[in-house]
Amino acid sequence: TVRKRIRSKDVFMLGEHISETQYGIESHTHTLLTSIVSLFFKLRMHHIARLATLCFQCVSVRQKVTKAVLLGNHNVL
């Protein structure tokens, strides 16, 4: 997973800040990473769903237009 890959890296470049604080930085970094990964995943899923919807709509519109052209009925759409 993403968290396992970047667990030991200083993602937010907080090197000095980490040495200055005793408590809370690990959970804060974990919370930030969790929020960022969750937001990225949510945005990516919406993007994929939108592309799939567009793909389905293109087929549907194409079928309707083909039917309208073949039947001479311009009110199909």
Sine and cosine of phi, psi and omega as CSV:
sin_phi,cos_phi,sin_psi,cos_psi,sin_omega,cos_omega
0.00,0.00,0.14,-0.99,-0.03,-1.00
-0.91,0.41,-0.68,0.73,-0.03,-1.00
-0.89,0.45,-0.59,0.81,0.01,-1.00
-0.92,0.38,-0.59,0.81,-0.01,-1.00
-0.92,0.39,-0.63,0.78,-0.13,-0.99
-0.95,-0.32,0.25,0.97,-0.05,-1.00
-0.83,0.55,-0.70,0.71,-0.10,-0.99
-1.00,-0.03,-0.09,1.00,-0.04,-1.00
-1.00,0.01,0.49,-0.87,0.05,-1.00
-1.00,0.03,0.98,0.20,-0.13,-0.99
-0.89,0.46,-0.66,0.75,-0.08,-1.00
-1.00,-0.08,0.17,0.99,0.01,-1.00
0.80,0.60,0.81,0.59,-0.03,-1.00
-0.96,-0.29,0.48,0.88,-0.08,-1.00
-0.74,0.67,-0.82,0.57,-0.01,-1.00
-0.94,0.35,-0.63,0.78,-0.03,-1.00
-0.89,0.45,-0.60,0.80,0.01,-1.00
-0.91,0.42,-0.65,0.76,0.00,-1.00
-0.95,0.32,-0.39,0.92,0.00,-1.00
-0.99,0.12,-0.34,0.94,-0.04,-1.00
-0.93,-0.36,0.54,-0.84,0.00,-1.00
-0.99,-0.10,-0.72,0.70,-0.15,-0.99
-0.83,-0.56,0.45,-0.89,0.16,-0.99
1.00,-0.05,-0.34,0.94,-0.08,-1.00
-0.95,0.32,-0.60,0.80,0.01,-1.00
-0.89,0.45,-0.73,0.69,-0.01,-1.00
-0.94,0.35,-0.54,0.84,0.03,-1.00
-0.92,0.39,-0.70,0.71,0.04,-1.00
-0.89,0.45,-0.68,0.74,0.03,-1.00
-0.88,0.47,-0.68,0.73,0.01,-1.00
-0.90,0.44,-0.69,0.73,0.03,-1.00
-0.88,0.47,-0.74,0.67,0.00,-1.00
-0.89,0.46,-0.66,0.75,0.03,-1.00
-0.88,0.47,-0.68,0.73,0.01,-1.00
-0.90,0.43,-0.70,0.72,-0.02,-1.00
-0.91,0.42,-0.72,0.69,0.00,-1.00
-0.90,0.43,-0.66,0.75,0.02,-1.00
-0.90,0.44,-0.69,0.73,0.01,-1.00
-0.90,0.43,-0.70,0.72,0.02,-1.00
-0.87,0.49,-0.70,0.71,-0.01,-1.00
-0.89,0.46,-0.68,0.73,0.01,-1.00
-0.89,0.46,-0.72,0.70,0.02,-1.00
-0.89,0.45,-0.66,0.75,-0.01,-1.00
-0.91,0.42,-0.66,0.75,0.01,-1.00
-0.91,0.42,-0.64,0.77,0.06,-1.00
-0.89,0.45,-0.64,0.76,0.01,-1.00
-0.89,0.45,-0.72,0.69,0.00,-1.00
-0.89,0.45,-0.67,0.74,0.01,-1.00
-0.90,0.44,-0.64,0.77,0.01,-1.00
-0.90,0.43,-0.66,0.75,0.04,-1.00
-0.89,0.45,-0.65,0.76,0.03,-1.00
-0.91,0.42,-0.67,0.75,0.02,-1.00
-0.89,0.46,-0.69,0.72,0.03,-1.00
-0.88,0.48,-0.63,0.78,0.01,-1.00
-0.89,0.45,-0.70,0.71,0.01,-1.00
-0.92,0.40,-0.63,0.78,-0.02,-1.00
-0.93,0.37,-0.59,0.81,0.02,-1.00
-0.88,0.48,-0.69,0.73,0.01,-1.00
-0.89,0.45,-0.70,0.71,-0.03,-1.00
-0.90,0.45,-0.72,0.70,0.01,-1.00
-0.90,0.44,-0.65,0.76,0.00,-1.00
-0.88,0.47,-0.68,0.74,0.02,-1.00
-0.89,0.45,-0.66,0.75,-0.01,-1.00
-0.91,0.41,-0.69,0.72,-0.01,-1.00
-0.91,0.41,-0.67,0.75,0.03,-1.00
-0.87,0.49,-0.69,0.73,0.02,-1.00
-0.89,0.45,-0.67,0.75,0.00,-1.00
-0.89,0.45,-0.65,0.76,-0.02,-1.00
-0.93,0.36,-0.69,0.72,-0.04,-1.00
-0.93,0.38,-0.62,0.78,-0.06,-1.00
-1.00,-0.02,-0.19,0.98,-0.02,-1.00
0.96,0.30,0.29,0.96,0.00,-1.00
-0.98,-0.21,0.94,-0.34,-0.06,-1.00
-1.00,0.05,-0.01,1.00,0.01,-1.00
-0.99,-0.12,0.20,0.98,-0.01,-1.00
-0.92,0.38,-0.62,0.79,-0.01,-1.00
-0.96,0.28,0.00,0.00,0.00,0.00
